[in-house]
Amino acid sequence: MRRLAPFLLLALALAACTRPAGAPDSALPPENLPDQESWGAVLRLSQGGSPRAVLAAPYLARYDRPDSQVVRLGPDPEQPRDTAAVQATLYDESGEPRARLRARRLTYDEREHRFTAEGAVAVRAAGGRSLDAERLTWDESDRRLRVPGRFRYRSATESVAGVGLIASDDLTRYAFAQARGTLQVNE
């Protein structure tokens, strides 16, 4: 019995230091685990003291690798039923909000200063302008939203659906590759 006691203590100590069996990271090799994790996270992007974007999510994971620095935001991986959305607010040069975005998950590339939002992406801007897509990117340097796939754009006078959109982040200007829709002209 004395030989069994140290083994039981070691087994109990190991069990207490591991993630729950259902946690998604439990099967990952150590080099694929995030360098930092945070729950209820808010990431503030600024330039010269002025806000550029504020990203908020139930879960954040930062991966610092020799060739990249990536932050992933999304639902809590340890809560399989978590459906909370990532939220982002984009700001103009004066610090005023330009648009608000919701998505299932978001990946921010810290070196490229660009994020990719995926999963039921919805952008809302002043004047009732809206953009819906499954995937879009936002580039911090040129403040453009890019949708490589299907999109739906709406304003008070327009309703456009198509493929391949590039728009200003306040949705006042846009161009697209393929589209169909209606345009109401007020003279």
N, C-alpha and C positions, 0 to 999 in steps of 0.2 A: 504494500500500500504506500510506503514511503517513496518508492520509485515512481509511482503514478502521480503523486501530488505535484512535483515540479512540472511534469508534462501538462497536467490540467491547468496550472497557473499560466504556463506559456501559451497554451491554446486560448485561454480566456483573454490574455493580454493582446494576442494577435487579432482576435475577433473584435475587440473593442477599438482597434486602430484602423480598421478597414472601412471602406464605404459600404453602404447597404448593397445587398446582392443585386437589386434591380437597378442600381445607378448606372447610367450609360458609360461613365468613364472607367468602370471597374475592369473592363476587358481591354482597355487601351494600353499600349506599351508606354512607359514613362516619357519618352520623347514626344508623344502625341498629346500629352496632358498640357493644359494651359499653365502659363507661368504665374498668372494671377486670376482669381475669381472674385466676383462680387455679386451680391444679391440686392435687389432694389437699387440698381445703379443709375447714376446720372453722369454723363460724359459731356463736358463743356468744351467746345472748340472756339478759340478766339484768336484775333490777330490785332496786335497793338492795343490791347485792352478792350476792344469791341467784340461782342459775341458774333460768331459766324453761324454756329448751330449748337443746339442742345439736344442730346440723344438720351433717352431714358428707356429702361427695360427692367423686367423682373430679374434678369440674369446677364452678367457680363463676363466674358473670358478673354484675357489678353495673352497673345502668343508672340513672344520676342524670339525671333530666329535670326541667324546671321544674314539671311537674304530678305527678311521681311519683318514688319511689325504690324500685326493685325489684331483688331478688337472685334469680337463677335458678341452681338447683343440679341437676346431672344427670350423665349420662355424658360422657366427653371427646368433644367434637364432631370432633376430628381423628382419633379412633379409631372408625371406623364399626361395628366389631364389639364395642365396649365395652358390656357388659351389667351392669356394676356398679350396684348400687342406691344411692339416697340413703337415709341413715339419720338418724333423729331420736330423741332421748330427751327426754321431757317430764318436768318436775319439779314437785313440790308446793311450798308456801310455805316448808317447812323445808329444802328442797334435796334431798329424797329422790326418786329416780326413780318416776314414776307409770306410764309406759307407754313402749314402744319402737315405732317406726314404720319401715317400709321402703316405698319407692316408686320408680318409674322416674325421676321428676323432681319437683321441688318449686320453687314460686315464693313468695318471702317479700316481702310489701309492708311496707317499713320504716315508712311513715307510718301505715298502718292497724294495724300490729302483728298481722298475720294471715298464715298461709301456706296455700297450696293444694298438696296432694300429688296426683299423677296417675300412673296406670299401675300396675296390680297392687299397690294399696295394702294393706298388712297392718299392723294394730295389735295388739300383744300387751301384756297387763297382768297384774298379780298375780292369783293364784287361777285361772289357766287361762282367763281371759276373752280373747276375740279378736274382731276386726272386720276384715272383708275388703270392699273396694270398689274401684272404678276411679278414684274421685275423692272427696276429702274436703277440708274446710277446718278449720283450727284457729285460734281467736281467742284471743290472749294475754290479753285483758282478762277474759273470762268462762270461759276454759279449757274450751270446748266444742268437740267434734268434730261437724261437720255433713256429712252425705252426702246430696247432692241426688238421686242416682240409686239404683241397686240396691246392696244391702248383704247381708252374711251376718254375723250375730252368734252367738257360741257362748260358753257358760260350762259349768260342771260340771252345771248343771240345765236349761239352755236351749239351744235351737237355733232361731234365727229368721232368716228371709230376707224381704226386702221392699224397699220404696222409701221414701226420705225419712226418714233417721234423724238425731236430735240426741242426743248422749251426752256425759257427763262424760268428761274425758280419761283417767280411770283405768277407764272402762267399767263403773262400778258402778251408774250410773243412765242410763236412756235412754228415749226416746219415738220413735215412728215414725208415718208417715202410713198406709202399707199394709204388711201383713205376713202371713206364714203360717209356722207352725212348731210346735214342741212345747215344753211346759213341764213339768218334773218337779217335783211338789210333795212335799217331805219333811215329814211331820207329826210 
